[in-house]
């Protein structure tokens, strides 16, 4: 999800942030809360013309790449039932 700023806004002194030596910048808390930017949120930086846009990363299911990995001829509940019956 991308957020674009279309009108020119004159920043207030308290909105100005500096980039640290390590390339970090603090996003003000009201902005983080408004856009759901919490610790661990992945973001992407996109250049468009003379603008730098921060896009919130897409949430992906961590198990998505494993779906369909095991090719079973039976339903999962049948396989589990058979395994439970065969164990001592």
C-alpha positions in Angstrom: 0.0 0.0 0.0 1.5 3.3 -1.0 0.8 6.7 0.4 1.3 9.7 -1.8 1.5 13.4 -0.9 0.1 15.4 -3.8 0.0 18.9 -2.4 3.1 20.8 -1.4 3.3 21.1 2.3 5.6 23.4 4.2 7.1 21.4 7.0 7.0 22.7 10.5 10.2 22.9 12.5 9.1 20.0 14.7 8.4 17.8 11.6 11.9 18.1 10.3 14.1 15.0 11.0 17.7 14.4 10.4 19.2 11.2 9.0 21.8 9.7 11.3 25.3 8.5 10.3 23.8 5.0 10.0 21.1 6.2 7.6 18.3 6.0 10.1 15.4 8.5 10.5 12.7 8.7 13.1 9.2 8.7 11.8 7.0 10.7 14.2 4.6 8.6 16.3 1.4 10.1 14.9 2.5 9.3 11.4 3.5 5.7 12.4 0.2 5.2 14.0 -1.8 6.7 11.2 -0.2 4.4 8.6 0.3 1.3 10.8 4.1 1.4 10.8 5.0 -0.7 13.8 8.3 -2.3 14.8 9.1 -5.0 12.4 6.9 -3.6 9.6 8.7 -3.9 6.3 8.9 -0.9 4.0 10.2 -0.3 0.5 11.8 2.9 -0.9 10.6 3.9 -4.4 12.0 6.7 -6.4 9.6 8.6 -8.6 11.0 11.6 -10.3 12.5 13.8 -7.6 10.4 12.1 -4.9 11.3 9.3 -2.5 8.2 7.3 -1.5 8.0 4.9 1.4 5.7 2.0 0.7 4.5 -0.4 3.3 5.5 -3.9 2.5 2.9 -6.5 1.6 2.0 -9.0 4.3 2.8 -12.5 3.1 1.8 -15.8 4.6 5.1 -17.4 5.9 3.7 -20.9 5.0 2.7 -20.0 1.5 5.7 -21.4 -0.1 5.1 -24.8 1.5 1.5 -25.2 0.4 1.2 -28.2 -2.0 4.7 -29.4 -1.1 3.5 -32.8 0.0 1.5 -34.5 -2.7 -1.0 -36.6 -0.7 -3.6 -38.8 -2.3 -5.7 -38.6 0.9 -7.1 -35.8 2.9 -4.8 -34.5 5.7 -7.3 -35.6 8.5 -7.3 -39.2 7.0 -3.5 -39.3 7.0 -3.4 -38.1 10.7 -6.0 -40.7 11.7 -4.1 -43.5 10.0 -0.8 -42.4 11.7 -2.5 -42.3 15.1 -4.0 -45.8 14.6 -0.7 -47.3 13.5 1.4 -46.0 16.4 1.6 -48.1 19.6 
